[in-house]
Structures are given as C-alpha cells and as structure tokens.
Amino acid sequence: MLSINLRQLRNTRQLKAWLKAGETVELRERNRVLGRIVPENGTRLSPPVEWPDFAARRRRIFGDRMIPAVEMLIEDREDRF
C-alpha cells in the first residue's frame, strides 16, 4: 500500500494520480498511520474519448470552397458604422 506523510500531501498531483489509478493511500505522521485515503468505486481512468473528424465533416458540408469569414465580418461592420 502506498503511503504519504503530511508534508508530502502538498503534492496533490501525485496523490490524484494514485487515486485515479485505484490505489489506496495511507496518510502518515512520524511513521504512525493517521488514516487511509480510499478512491471512490469506479474511478479508474476511462479510455480516451474518440473525437469526430471535424475537418472531414467540414469538407463534406462545404466542399473545397473557402468561407471568407474575415471579409464578411468587415462588410457587416462597415454597414453598421
């Protein structure tokens, strides 16, 4: 079982990594166990999320044409001012 003392508890990155990995961590002071930090059930890291291919979606919708967004914005602002 992993253990950490009160001074090392400031390093929350390592503690979070251990808890996300499903490890129980003992909290110690002068080699005396004060308590245990137990991860919540089901907190293991989930597999990475597959993002959709946004570039392919844009090509499917608009084809090869380029949308002149900057020019459209400038024209819109000129009409208002």
JOTASUL-V56851 format. One line per field, one symbol per residue. phi: phi as a letter, one per 20 degrees, with the letter a starting at -180 (. if undefined). psi: psi as a letter, one per 20 degrees, with the letter a starting at -180 (. if undefined). Layout:
BEGIN
phi->???
psi->???
END
This chain:
BEGIN
phi->.fcbefffffeffffffffffneedeecclmdfercddffgmeffeffeeefeffffffffdmefdeffffffffffffed
psi->pqqqrhhiihnhgggggghhijqppppqoljpphaqopqqpkjqpqqqpoqqnhghgghhgibiqpomgghhgggghhhh.
END
